[in-house]
Amino acid sequence: MSGEIAEIVRGAKRHILEVRILTDKAGVQYRSFGKSAVSSLSREAVIKQMLESGVWAYVKQRPYGLIADPEANPKAVFVSCFDSAPLAPDVEFLIDQEAENFKTGLQVLSMLGNGVLHLGIRPGQRIDAPESAHVHTFSGPHPAGNVGIQIHHIDPIRADETVWTVAAQDVLIIGRLFHEGRYRADRFVALCGEGMSKPCYINAVSGQRMDTILDKHLKEGHFRVIQGNVLTGKRSDTKDSLSFYTNQITAIPEGDQPEFLGWLLPGFGKLSLSRTFFSWLSPKRSYHLDTNMHGEERNFVMTGEYEKVLPMNILPVFLLKSIMARDVERMEQLGIYEILEEDLALCEFVCTSKIDVQKIVSEGLDYMRTEA
């Protein structure tokens, strides 16, 4: 946004928490980078323009899930063109809103990957991809849309390799830089979940206050607002700002009400993937889910539940225990370089031991970085 800096909010040790901007009443003023035909630019020129404009932060690298090193040379760039997460926005619909910008963005990514660009699509999905792009079709439930799952089945990451990934809607923003000649950071955000008065898409800008987005959309009541989906998103507040990578805001009921007898009841109305409750007798039943975990962390035991929801050729429980033991060699052998927290999010959801799987993965990746 363009405008006047109204306030700088600082925390402990003068750490900057927020920079609040009063936007121009006449409209947003954009810095012009000039419209460019991507084919006429060198890879170095493309990277330089992306760095100067600020869009480079949309390019992530694996392993570790960090912002990509512009001096690195990845073996490929991967884009998942659909999202299979709960209540996720329809990526195909979003792409259709700016088809030319998306096409330009893919051309840029193909150049960044030295011509090696992999696109993951769902069956029947059409994509206007560069001729050099490798298009792969994935079917099945979540996490089929996770780019990490797709990388695992297309070209797994080895210890000495790097790949870059970009989210589909971020490809649009990168494409705008070259097709329109400006960094336009607005995006469609899906408002979803039981706490929303009416699920819909709205156009928002990164950094916009959440209360301006949720006004007239959030129901009255005790709901948890999540930036992202219910599996991998982060708890938010109406005073927060829309984060840089958020495409979805979910609101679900807080599960903070005590339950009489808890798990001792038959639980016909509770979702159970391990047949703890008799609800498994009605496999097609719909459920109203909240944030209640229905239990606390207990012994980490082998149940076989993780393997049912993780379509990767790794041993998730052994990998997690090797992370907890800080066994670097074992972690490498079991596939630590292939995963991020989102790839094992369903394992956390189905875990009968209530293990904080994503936290363990995050700590393991941080530890591997320090040991590298």
BALOBA-1460 file (C-alpha; in Angstrom, 3 decimals):
// residues 372
<rec num="1" residu="m" x="0.000" y="0.000" z="0.000"/>
<rec num="2" residu="s" x="1.042" y="3.598" z="-0.448"/>
<rec num="3" residu="g" x="0.387" y="6.238" z="2.148"/>
<rec num="4" residu="e" x="1.701" y="7.868" z="5.299"/>
<rec num="5" residu="i" x="3.291" y="6.028" z="8.218"/>
<rec num="6" residu="a" x="0.912" y="6.833" z="11.061"/>
<rec num="7" residu="e" x="2.506" y="4.821" z="13.862"/>
<rec num="8" residu="i" x="5.326" y="2.405" z="14.637"/>
<rec num="9" residu="v" x="4.424" y="-0.050" z="17.398"/>
<rec num="10" residu="r" x="7.391" y="-1.399" z="19.355"/>
<rec num="11" residu="g" x="7.717" y="-4.162" z="21.898"/>
<rec num="12" residu="a" x="10.473" y="-5.246" z="24.266"/>
<rec num="13" residu="k" x="13.922" y="-3.815" z="23.511"/>
<rec num="14" residu="r" x="12.305" y="-1.538" z="20.905"/>
<rec num="15" residu="h" x="11.575" y="-4.529" z="18.688"/>
<rec num="16" residu="i" x="9.269" y="-3.409" z="15.851"/>
<rec num="17" residu="l" x="5.897" y="-5.161" z="16.034"/>
<rec num="18" residu="e" x="3.838" y="-3.120" z="13.555"/>
<rec num="19" residu="v" x="4.200" y="-0.328" z="11.056"/>
<rec num="20" residu="r" x="0.753" y="1.202" z="10.633"/>
<rec num="21" residu="i" x="0.127" y="3.003" z="7.354"/>
<rec num="22" residu="l" x="-2.638" y="5.474" z="6.619"/>
<rec num="23" residu="t" x="-3.391" y="4.726" z="2.983"/>
<rec num="24" residu="d" x="-3.742" y="7.359" z="0.284"/>
<rec num="25" residu="k" x="-7.343" y="8.497" z="-0.101"/>
<rec num="26" residu="a" x="-6.840" y="9.010" z="-3.823"/>
<rec num="27" residu="g" x="-5.889" y="5.364" z="-4.323"/>
<rec num="28" residu="v" x="-2.793" y="3.230" z="-4.193"/>
<rec num="29" residu="q" x="0.266" y="4.631" z="-5.951"/>
<rec num="30" residu="y" x="2.484" y="1.901" z="-7.415"/>
<rec num="31" residu="r" x="6.156" y="2.012" z="-8.235"/>
<rec num="32" residu="s" x="6.543" y="1.126" z="-11.891"/>
<rec num="33" residu="f" x="8.990" y="-1.638" z="-12.798"/>
<rec num="34" residu="g" x="8.039" y="-1.590" z="-16.456"/>
<rec num="35" residu="k" x="6.188" y="-4.280" z="-18.353"/>
<rec num="36" residu="s" x="8.607" y="-6.937" z="-19.545"/>
<rec num="37" residu="a" x="8.446" y="-9.920" z="-21.868"/>
<rec num="38" residu="v" x="9.931" y="-12.651" z="-19.711"/>
<rec num="39" residu="s" x="11.483" y="-14.384" z="-22.722"/>
<rec num="40" residu="s" x="13.582" y="-11.269" z="-23.412"/>
<rec num="41" residu="l" x="15.111" y="-11.224" z="-19.910"/>
<rec num="42" residu="s" x="17.986" y="-13.210" z="-18.492"/>
<rec num="43" residu="r" x="17.581" y="-15.301" z="-15.348"/>
<rec num="44" residu="e" x="19.752" y="-12.824" z="-13.451"/>
<rec num="45" residu="a" x="17.570" y="-9.888" z="-14.577"/>
<rec num="46" residu="v" x="14.415" y="-11.692" z="-13.489"/>
<rec num="47" residu="i" x="15.841" y="-12.423" z="-10.041"/>
<rec num="48" residu="k" x="17.067" y="-8.840" z="-9.658"/>
<rec num="49" residu="q" x="13.618" y="-7.425" z="-10.438"/>
<rec num="50" residu="m" x="11.931" y="-9.845" z="-8.059"/>
<rec num="51" residu="l" x="14.326" y="-8.862" z="-5.272"/>
<rec num="52" residu="e" x="13.907" y="-5.133" z="-5.849"/>
<rec num="53" residu="s" x="10.119" y="-5.337" z="-5.914"/>
<rec num="54" residu="g" x="9.702" y="-7.581" z="-2.867"/>
<rec num="55" residu="v" x="8.003" y="-10.556" z="-4.542"/>
<rec num="56" residu="w" x="11.017" y="-12.820" z="-4.038"/>
<rec num="57" residu="a" x="9.705" y="-13.737" z="-0.578"/>
<rec num="58" residu="y" x="6.979" y="-15.810" z="-2.265"/>
<rec num="59" residu="v" x="9.610" y="-18.289" z="-3.451"/>
<rec num="60" residu="k" x="10.275" y="-20.978" z="-0.821"/>
<rec num="61" residu="q" x="13.009" y="-23.576" z="-0.837"/>
<rec num="62" residu="r" x="13.102" y="-27.156" z="0.378"/>
<rec num="63" residu="p" x="14.461" y="-28.567" z="2.525"/>
<rec num="64" residu="y" x="13.581" y="-26.412" z="5.565"/>
<rec num="65" residu="g" x="10.785" y="-24.322" z="3.980"/>
<rec num="66" residu="l" x="12.759" y="-21.062" z="4.030"/>
<rec num="67" residu="i" x="12.665" y="-18.127" z="1.644"/>
<rec num="68" residu="a" x="14.795" y="-19.252" z="-1.290"/>
<rec num="69" residu="d" x="18.427" y="-18.212" z="-1.616"/>
<rec num="70" residu="p" x="18.606" y="-16.213" z="-4.882"/>
<rec num="71" residu="e" x="22.203" y="-17.345" z="-5.392"/>
<rec num="72" residu="a" x="21.264" y="-21.024" z="-5.202"/>
<rec num="73" residu="n" x="20.644" y="-23.179" z="-8.253"/>
<rec num="74" residu="p" x="17.644" y="-25.469" z="-7.618"/>
<rec num="75" residu="k" x="17.171" y="-28.696" z="-9.509"/>
<rec num="76" residu="a" x="13.519" y="-27.749" z="-10.189"/>
<rec num="77" residu="v" x="10.594" y="-25.499" z="-9.262"/>
<rec num="78" residu="f" x="7.308" y="-27.060" z="-8.100"/>
<rec num="79" residu="v" x="3.810" y="-25.566" z="-8.053"/>
<rec num="80" residu="s" x="0.681" y="-27.308" z="-6.782"/>
<rec num="81" residu="c" x="-2.251" y="-25.965" z="-8.803"/>
<rec num="82" residu="f" x="-4.912" y="-27.193" z="-6.376"/>
<rec num="83" residu="d" x="-5.464" y="-27.209" z="-2.620"/>
<rec num="84" residu="s" x="-6.965" y="-30.255" z="-0.946"/>
<rec num="85" residu="a" x="-6.947" y="-28.929" z="2.641"/>
<rec num="86" residu="p" x="-10.242" y="-28.632" z="4.573"/>
<rec num="87" residu="l" x="-12.433" y="-25.796" z="3.229"/>
<rec num="88" residu="a" x="-9.579" y="-24.631" z="1.005"/>
<rec num="89" residu="p" x="-10.234" y="-22.039" z="-1.723"/>
<rec num="90" residu="d" x="-10.819" y="-23.273" z="-5.260"/>
<rec num="91" residu="v" x="-7.434" y="-22.573" z="-6.826"/>
<rec num="92" residu="e" x="-8.739" y="-23.196" z="-10.339"/>
<rec num="93" residu="f" x="-11.338" y="-20.452" z="-9.825"/>
<rec num="94" residu="l" x="-8.662" y="-18.048" z="-8.549"/>
<rec num="95" residu="i" x="-6.374" y="-18.778" z="-11.501"/>
<rec num="96" residu="d" x="-9.206" y="-18.075" z="-13.939"/>
<rec num="97" residu="q" x="-9.557" y="-14.541" z="-12.523"/>
<rec num="98" residu="e" x="-6.102" y="-13.602" z="-13.833"/>
<rec num="99" residu="a" x="-5.181" y="-16.240" z="-16.377"/>
<rec num="100" residu="e" x="-2.591" y="-14.081" z="-18.183"/>
<rec num="101" residu="n" x="-0.819" y="-13.130" z="-14.969"/>
<rec num="102" residu="f" x="-0.695" y="-16.782" z="-13.944"/>
<rec num="103" residu="k" x="0.743" y="-17.787" z="-17.301"/>
<rec num="104" residu="t" x="3.400" y="-15.076" z="-17.025"/>
<rec num="105" residu="g" x="4.219" y="-16.201" z="-13.498"/>
<rec num="106" residu="l" x="4.769" y="-19.766" z="-14.692"/>
<rec num="107" residu="q" x="7.121" y="-18.503" z="-17.388"/>
<rec num="108" residu="v" x="9.127" y="-16.708" z="-14.700"/>
<rec num="109" residu="l" x="9.305" y="-19.846" z="-12.539"/>
<rec num="110" residu="s" x="10.375" y="-21.958" z="-15.499"/>
<rec num="111" residu="m" x="13.281" y="-19.571" z="-15.984"/>
<rec num="112" residu="l" x="14.182" y="-19.706" z="-12.277"/>
<rec num="113" residu="g" x="14.292" y="-23.500" z="-12.427"/>
<rec num="114" residu="n" x="16.481" y="-23.452" z="-15.530"/>
<rec num="115" residu="g" x="13.588" y="-24.825" z="-17.561"/>
<rec num="116" residu="v" x="12.559" y="-27.522" z="-15.056"/>
<rec num="117" residu="l" x="9.062" y="-26.653" z="-13.824"/>
<rec num="118" residu="h" x="6.711" y="-29.252" z="-12.339"/>
<rec num="119" residu="l" x="2.979" y="-28.549" z="-12.003"/>
<rec num="120" residu="g" x="0.597" y="-30.685" z="-9.959"/>
<rec num="121" residu="i" x="-3.063" y="-30.690" z="-11.042"/>
<rec num="122" residu="r" x="-6.178" y="-32.652" z="-10.112"/>
<rec num="123" residu="p" x="-7.967" y="-34.936" z="-12.654"/>
<rec num="124" residu="g" x="-9.880" y="-32.907" z="-15.232"/>
<rec num="125" residu="q" x="-8.174" y="-29.640" z="-14.343"/>
<rec num="126" residu="r" x="-6.948" y="-27.576" z="-17.268"/>
<rec num="127" residu="i" x="-3.889" y="-25.398" z="-17.002"/>
<rec num="128" residu="d" x="-2.293" y="-23.045" z="-19.536"/>
<rec num="129" residu="a" x="1.281" y="-24.083" z="-18.862"/>
<rec num="130" residu="p" x="4.518" y="-23.325" z="-20.730"/>
<rec num="131" residu="e" x="5.439" y="-25.992" z="-23.270"/>
<rec num="132" residu="s" x="8.518" y="-26.937" z="-21.258"/>
<rec num="133" residu="a" x="6.545" y="-27.532" z="-18.037"/>
<rec num="134" residu="h" x="6.010" y="-31.050" z="-16.696"/>
<rec num="135" residu="v" x="2.352" y="-31.482" z="-15.725"/>
<rec num="136" residu="h" x="1.445" y="-34.258" z="-13.261"/>
<rec num="137" residu="t" x="-2.034" y="-35.380" z="-12.205"/>
<rec num="138" residu="f" x="-2.775" y="-36.274" z="-8.576"/>
<rec num="139" residu="s" x="-6.010" y="-37.676" z="-7.202"/>
<rec num="140" residu="g" x="-7.284" y="-38.627" z="-3.786"/>
<rec num="141" residu="p" x="-8.068" y="-36.830" z="-0.527"/>
<rec num="142" residu="h" x="-5.841" y="-34.464" z="1.403"/>
<rec num="143" residu="p" x="-2.833" y="-34.192" z="1.464"/>
<rec num="144" residu="a" x="-2.787" y="-34.853" z="-2.304"/>
<rec num="145" residu="g" x="-2.634" y="-31.093" z="-2.912"/>
<rec num="146" residu="n" x="0.426" y="-30.541" z="-0.718"/>
<rec num="147" residu="v" x="3.432" y="-29.681" z="-2.841"/>
<rec num="148" residu="g" x="5.630" y="-31.780" z="-0.538"/>
<rec num="149" residu="i" x="3.611" y="-34.911" z="-1.301"/>
<rec num="150" residu="q" x="3.850" y="-34.157" z="-5.010"/>
<rec num="151" residu="i" x="7.622" y="-33.631" z="-4.852"/>
<rec num="152" residu="h" x="7.974" y="-36.988" z="-3.086"/>
<rec num="153" residu="h" x="6.243" y="-38.795" z="-5.951"/>
<rec num="154" residu="i" x="7.806" y="-36.800" z="-8.793"/>
<rec num="155" residu="d" x="11.433" y="-36.231" z="-7.804"/>
<rec num="156" residu="p" x="12.316" y="-36.754" z="-4.112"/>
<rec num="157" residu="i" x="14.801" y="-34.402" z="-2.462"/>
<rec num="158" residu="r" x="18.211" y="-35.755" z="-1.525"/>
<rec num="159" residu="a" x="20.468" y="-34.352" z="1.188"/>
<rec num="160" residu="d" x="22.574" y="-32.296" z="-1.214"/>
<rec num="161" residu="e" x="19.688" y="-31.005" z="-3.374"/>
<rec num="162" residu="t" x="17.445" y="-27.940" z="-3.300"/>
<rec num="163" residu="v" x="14.073" y="-27.327" z="-4.914"/>
<rec num="164" residu="w" x="11.939" y="-24.188" z="-4.953"/>
<rec num="165" residu="t" x="8.182" y="-24.027" z="-4.471"/>
<rec num="166" residu="v" x="5.588" y="-21.281" z="-4.979"/>
<rec num="167" residu="a" x="1.903" y="-21.301" z="-3.995"/>
<rec num="168" residu="a" x="-0.522" y="-20.969" z="-6.902"/>
<rec num="169" residu="q" x="-1.960" y="-17.575" z="-5.913"/>
<rec num="170" residu="d" x="1.569" y="-16.261" z="-5.308"/>
<rec num="171" residu="v" x="2.375" y="-17.209" z="-8.906"/>
<rec num="172" residu="l" x="-0.320" y="-14.690" z="-9.878"/>
<rec num="173" residu="i" x="1.369" y="-11.926" z="-7.887"/>
<rec num="174" residu="i" x="4.760" y="-12.697" z="-9.448"/>
<rec num="175" residu="g" x="3.127" y="-12.669" z="-12.878"/>
<rec num="176" residu="r" x="1.642" y="-9.222" z="-12.220"/>
<rec num="177" residu="l" x="5.136" y="-7.814" z="-11.675"/>
<rec num="178" residu="f" x="6.157" y="-8.609" z="-15.255"/>
<rec num="179" residu="h" x="2.775" y="-8.472" z="-17.027"/>
<rec num="180" residu="e" x="1.517" y="-5.282" z="-15.350"/>
<rec num="181" residu="g" x="4.876" y="-3.822" z="-14.312"/>
<rec num="182" residu="r" x="3.951" y="-3.415" z="-10.648"/>
<rec num="183" residu="y" x="3.896" y="-5.294" z="-7.354"/>
<rec num="184" residu="r" x="0.179" y="-5.576" z="-6.540"/>
<rec num="185" residu="a" x="-0.195" y="-7.502" z="-3.298"/>
<rec num="186" residu="d" x="-3.969" y="-7.959" z="-3.154"/>
<rec num="187" residu="r" x="-5.342" y="-11.488" z="-3.225"/>
<rec num="188" residu="f" x="-8.586" y="-13.409" z="-2.881"/>
<rec num="189" residu="v" x="-9.058" y="-14.781" z="0.621"/>
<rec num="190" residu="a" x="-11.615" y="-17.494" z="1.368"/>
<rec num="191" residu="l" x="-13.712" y="-16.888" z="4.495"/>
<rec num="192" residu="c" x="-14.939" y="-20.266" z="5.670"/>
<rec num="193" residu="g" x="-15.926" y="-22.352" z="8.642"/>
<rec num="194" residu="e" x="-18.929" y="-22.588" z="10.915"/>
<rec num="195" residu="g" x="-18.123" y="-19.207" z="12.458"/>
<rec num="196" residu="m" x="-18.657" y="-17.283" z="9.223"/>
<rec num="197" residu="s" x="-22.142" y="-15.931" z="8.511"/>
<rec num="198" residu="k" x="-21.751" y="-16.801" z="4.831"/>
<rec num="199" residu="p" x="-18.692" y="-18.465" z="3.245"/>
<rec num="200" residu="c" x="-17.309" y="-16.269" z="0.486"/>
<rec num="201" residu="y" x="-14.238" y="-14.840" z="-1.227"/>
<rec num="202" residu="i" x="-13.084" y="-11.312" z="-0.499"/>
<rec num="203" residu="n" x="-10.291" y="-9.253" z="-2.002"/>
<rec num="204" residu="a" x="-7.737" y="-8.289" z="0.658"/>
<rec num="205" residu="v" x="-4.175" y="-6.996" z="0.896"/>
<rec num="206" residu="s" x="-1.313" y="-8.521" z="2.856"/>
<rec num="207" residu="g" x="-0.995" y="-6.590" z="6.103"/>
<rec num="208" residu="q" x="-4.637" y="-5.501" z="6.197"/>
<rec num="209" residu="r" x="-6.186" y="-5.551" z="9.670"/>
<rec num="210" residu="m" x="-8.250" y="-8.643" z="10.360"/>
<rec num="211" residu="d" x="-11.155" y="-6.683" z="11.830"/>
<rec num="212" residu="t" x="-11.641" y="-4.857" z="8.515"/>
<rec num="213" residu="i" x="-11.829" y="-8.243" z="6.795"/>
<rec num="214" residu="l" x="-14.079" y="-10.030" z="9.280"/>
<rec num="215" residu="d" x="-16.471" y="-7.144" z="9.858"/>
<rec num="216" residu="k" x="-20.020" y="-8.321" z="9.052"/>
<rec num="217" residu="h" x="-18.711" y="-11.819" z="8.217"/>
<rec num="218" residu="l" x="-17.895" y="-13.291" z="11.641"/>
<rec num="219" residu="k" x="-20.865" y="-14.594" z="13.628"/>
<rec num="220" residu="e" x="-21.574" y="-13.608" z="17.204"/>
<rec num="221" residu="g" x="-20.261" y="-16.234" z="19.605"/>
<rec num="222" residu="h" x="-17.131" y="-17.900" z="20.854"/>
<rec num="223" residu="f" x="-15.167" y="-18.836" z="17.734"/>
<rec num="224" residu="r" x="-11.490" y="-19.383" z="17.053"/>
<rec num="225" residu="v" x="-10.197" y="-17.447" z="14.064"/>
<rec num="226" residu="i" x="-7.434" y="-19.210" z="12.144"/>
<rec num="227" residu="q" x="-5.297" y="-17.782" z="9.368"/>
<rec num="228" residu="g" x="-5.080" y="-20.810" z="7.101"/>
<rec num="229" residu="n" x="-6.845" y="-24.139" z="7.346"/>
<rec num="230" residu="v" x="-7.722" y="-25.988" z="10.546"/>
<rec num="231" residu="l" x="-4.794" y="-28.409" z="10.181"/>
<rec num="232" residu="t" x="-1.859" y="-26.061" z="9.618"/>
<rec num="233" residu="g" x="-3.178" y="-22.522" z="10.186"/>
<rec num="234" residu="k" x="-2.283" y="-20.230" z="13.063"/>
<rec num="235" residu="r" x="-4.618" y="-18.825" z="15.678"/>
<rec num="236" residu="s" x="-5.350" y="-15.178" z="15.050"/>
<rec num="237" residu="d" x="-7.201" y="-12.219" z="16.500"/>
<rec num="238" residu="t" x="-9.247" y="-9.435" z="14.986"/>
<rec num="239" residu="k" x="-6.477" y="-6.986" z="15.969"/>
<rec num="240" residu="d" x="-3.879" y="-8.928" z="13.968"/>
<rec num="241" residu="s" x="-2.954" y="-8.300" z="10.348"/>
<rec num="242" residu="l" x="-3.422" y="-10.597" z="7.381"/>
<rec num="243" residu="s" x="-0.162" y="-12.502" z="7.070"/>
<rec num="244" residu="f" x="1.975" y="-12.561" z="3.951"/>
<rec num="245" residu="y" x="0.980" y="-16.045" z="2.759"/>
<rec num="246" residu="t" x="-2.641" y="-16.335" z="3.948"/>
<rec num="247" residu="n" x="-5.228" y="-17.396" z="1.339"/>
<rec num="248" residu="q" x="-7.869" y="-18.632" z="3.766"/>
<rec num="249" residu="i" x="-9.404" y="-17.541" z="7.071"/>
<rec num="250" residu="t" x="-11.287" y="-20.204" z="9.020"/>
<rec num="251" residu="a" x="-13.540" y="-19.715" z="12.040"/>
<rec num="252" residu="i" x="-14.653" y="-22.715" z="14.096"/>
<rec num="253" residu="p" x="-16.236" y="-23.029" z="17.568"/>
<rec num="254" residu="e" x="-13.948" y="-23.052" z="20.584"/>
<rec num="255" residu="g" x="-14.099" y="-26.449" z="22.233"/>
<rec num="256" residu="d" x="-13.691" y="-25.206" z="25.795"/>
<rec num="257" residu="q" x="-16.904" y="-26.578" z="27.266"/>
<rec num="258" residu="p" x="-16.508" y="-29.429" z="29.788"/>
<rec num="259" residu="e" x="-17.974" y="-32.811" z="28.829"/>
<rec num="260" residu="f" x="-19.816" y="-35.018" z="31.279"/>
<rec num="261" residu="l" x="-18.061" y="-38.440" z="31.451"/>
<rec num="262" residu="g" x="-16.054" y="-37.545" z="28.321"/>
<rec num="263" residu="w" x="-14.798" y="-40.623" z="26.475"/>
<rec num="264" residu="l" x="-16.812" y="-42.978" z="28.703"/>
<rec num="265" residu="l" x="-19.938" y="-42.205" z="26.683"/>
<rec num="266" residu="p" x="-20.613" y="-44.089" z="23.407"/>
<rec num="267" residu="g" x="-19.791" y="-40.931" z="21.399"/>
<rec num="268" residu="f" x="-22.208" y="-41.414" z="18.512"/>
<rec num="269" residu="g" x="-21.788" y="-37.739" z="17.607"/>
<rec num="270" residu="k" x="-17.988" y="-37.650" z="17.771"/>
<rec num="271" residu="l" x="-15.618" y="-38.210" z="14.880"/>
<rec num="272" residu="s" x="-13.338" y="-41.200" z="15.472"/>
<rec num="273" residu="l" x="-10.822" y="-42.564" z="12.995"/>
<rec num="274" residu="s" x="-9.569" y="-45.279" z="15.352"/>
<rec num="275" residu="r" x="-12.989" y="-46.689" z="16.336"/>
<rec num="276" residu="t" x="-12.720" y="-45.282" z="19.858"/>
<rec num="277" residu="f" x="-16.371" y="-44.236" z="19.603"/>
<rec num="278" residu="f" x="-19.325" y="-46.008" z="18.038"/>
<rec num="279" residu="s" x="-19.608" y="-43.246" z="15.438"/>
<rec num="280" residu="w" x="-17.550" y="-45.452" z="13.111"/>
<rec num="281" residu="l" x="-20.767" y="-47.368" z="12.479"/>
<rec num="282" residu="s" x="-21.988" y="-44.343" z="10.464"/>
<rec num="283" residu="p" x="-19.071" y="-43.648" z="8.081"/>
<rec num="284" residu="k" x="-20.950" y="-41.071" z="5.967"/>
<rec num="285" residu="r" x="-22.153" y="-38.972" z="8.879"/>
<rec num="286" residu="s" x="-21.331" y="-35.225" z="9.025"/>
<rec num="287" residu="y" x="-19.851" y="-33.692" z="12.183"/>
<rec num="288" residu="h" x="-19.678" y="-30.245" z="13.768"/>
<rec num="289" residu="l" x="-16.023" y="-30.070" z="14.821"/>
<rec num="290" residu="d" x="-14.508" y="-27.615" z="17.286"/>
<rec num="291" residu="t" x="-11.045" y="-27.133" z="18.792"/>
<rec num="292" residu="n" x="-11.484" y="-29.669" z="21.613"/>
<rec num="293" residu="m" x="-8.721" y="-32.304" z="21.561"/>
<rec num="294" residu="h" x="-10.787" y="-34.781" z="23.627"/>
<rec num="295" residu="g" x="-7.822" y="-35.804" z="25.718"/>
<rec num="296" residu="e" x="-4.240" y="-34.932" z="26.578"/>
<rec num="297" residu="e" x="-0.817" y="-36.076" z="25.453"/>
<rec num="298" residu="r" x="0.023" y="-39.638" z="26.439"/>
<rec num="299" residu="n" x="2.567" y="-42.346" z="25.585"/>
<rec num="300" residu="f" x="3.729" y="-42.214" z="21.975"/>
<rec num="301" residu="v" x="2.851" y="-45.687" z="20.714"/>
<rec num="302" residu="m" x="2.663" y="-47.434" z="17.347"/>
<rec num="303" residu="t" x="-0.920" y="-47.516" z="16.078"/>
<rec num="304" residu="g" x="-0.576" y="-47.599" z="12.289"/>
<rec num="305" residu="e" x="-2.860" y="-44.552" z="12.006"/>
<rec num="306" residu="y" x="-0.148" y="-42.256" z="10.621"/>
<rec num="307" residu="e" x="0.561" y="-44.465" z="7.620"/>
<rec num="308" residu="k" x="-3.121" y="-44.428" z="6.617"/>
<rec num="309" residu="v" x="-3.097" y="-40.645" z="6.036"/>
<rec num="310" residu="l" x="0.485" y="-40.069" z="4.848"/>
<rec num="311" residu="p" x="1.000" y="-41.061" z="1.176"/>
<rec num="312" residu="m" x="4.802" y="-41.023" z="1.406"/>
<rec num="313" residu="n" x="7.280" y="-43.860" z="1.461"/>
<rec num="314" residu="i" x="8.650" y="-42.969" z="4.885"/>
<rec num="315" residu="l" x="8.145" y="-44.268" z="8.428"/>
<rec num="316" residu="p" x="6.627" y="-41.269" z="10.230"/>
<rec num="317" residu="v" x="6.690" y="-42.561" z="13.818"/>
<rec num="318" residu="f" x="10.323" y="-43.656" z="13.575"/>
<rec num="319" residu="l" x="11.211" y="-40.316" z="11.977"/>
<rec num="320" residu="l" x="9.515" y="-38.353" z="14.741"/>
<rec num="321" residu="k" x="11.220" y="-40.389" z="17.448"/>
<rec num="322" residu="s" x="14.602" y="-39.901" z="15.783"/>
<rec num="323" residu="i" x="13.924" y="-36.143" z="15.835"/>
<rec num="324" residu="m" x="13.094" y="-36.297" z="19.535"/>
<rec num="325" residu="a" x="16.346" y="-38.215" z="20.109"/>
<rec num="326" residu="r" x="18.318" y="-35.703" z="17.952"/>
<rec num="327" residu="d" x="19.773" y="-38.597" z="15.950"/>
<rec num="328" residu="v" x="20.966" y="-36.707" z="12.851"/>
<rec num="329" residu="e" x="22.055" y="-39.737" z="10.842"/>
<rec num="330" residu="r" x="18.780" y="-41.527" z="11.487"/>
<rec num="331" residu="m" x="16.769" y="-38.415" z="10.640"/>
<rec num="332" residu="e" x="18.501" y="-38.177" z="7.261"/>
<rec num="333" residu="q" x="17.912" y="-41.861" z="6.528"/>
<rec num="334" residu="l" x="14.198" y="-41.581" z="7.397"/>
<rec num="335" residu="g" x="13.493" y="-38.591" z="5.124"/>
<rec num="336" residu="i" x="13.718" y="-35.389" z="7.185"/>
<rec num="337" residu="y" x="14.693" y="-33.396" z="4.072"/>
<rec num="338" residu="e" x="11.462" y="-34.321" z="2.270"/>
<rec num="339" residu="i" x="8.945" y="-32.995" z="4.763"/>
<rec num="340" residu="l" x="7.609" y="-29.804" z="6.278"/>
<rec num="341" residu="e" x="5.112" y="-29.447" z="9.097"/>
<rec num="342" residu="e" x="2.122" y="-29.345" z="6.722"/>
<rec num="343" residu="d" x="2.947" y="-32.757" z="5.257"/>
<rec num="344" residu="l" x="2.413" y="-34.487" z="8.618"/>
<rec num="345" residu="a" x="-0.511" y="-32.344" z="9.771"/>
<rec num="346" residu="l" x="-3.033" y="-35.147" z="9.229"/>
<rec num="347" residu="c" x="-0.859" y="-37.446" z="11.338"/>
<rec num="348" residu="e" x="-1.337" y="-35.004" z="14.197"/>
<rec num="349" residu="f" x="-5.091" y="-34.898" z="13.581"/>
<rec num="350" residu="v" x="-5.530" y="-38.693" z="13.768"/>
<rec num="351" residu="c" x="-2.973" y="-39.266" z="16.544"/>
<rec num="352" residu="t" x="-4.470" y="-41.238" z="19.424"/>
<rec num="353" residu="s" x="-1.533" y="-40.163" z="21.611"/>
<rec num="354" residu="k" x="-2.260" y="-36.439" z="21.024"/>
<rec num="355" residu="i" x="1.347" y="-35.823" z="19.984"/>
<rec num="356" residu="d" x="2.204" y="-32.323" z="18.725"/>
<rec num="357" residu="v" x="3.603" y="-33.691" z="15.482"/>
<rec num="358" residu="q" x="4.082" y="-30.400" z="13.634"/>
<rec num="359" residu="k" x="6.025" y="-28.890" z="16.538"/>
<rec num="360" residu="i" x="8.370" y="-31.886" z="16.561"/>
<rec num="361" residu="v" x="8.927" y="-31.592" z="12.797"/>
<rec num="362" residu="s" x="9.640" y="-27.859" z="13.147"/>
<rec num="363" residu="e" x="12.179" y="-28.478" z="15.885"/>
<rec num="364" residu="g" x="13.802" y="-31.231" z="13.823"/>
<rec num="365" residu="l" x="14.194" y="-29.021" z="10.772"/>
<rec num="366" residu="d" x="15.676" y="-26.217" z="12.888"/>
<rec num="367" residu="y" x="18.114" y="-28.660" z="14.448"/>
<rec num="368" residu="m" x="19.189" y="-30.016" z="11.048"/>
<rec num="369" residu="r" x="19.903" y="-26.455" z="9.875"/>
<rec num="370" residu="t" x="22.227" y="-25.864" z="12.807"/>
<rec num="371" residu="e" x="24.010" y="-29.152" z="12.122"/>
<rec num="372" residu="a" x="24.346" y="-28.571" z="8.369"/>
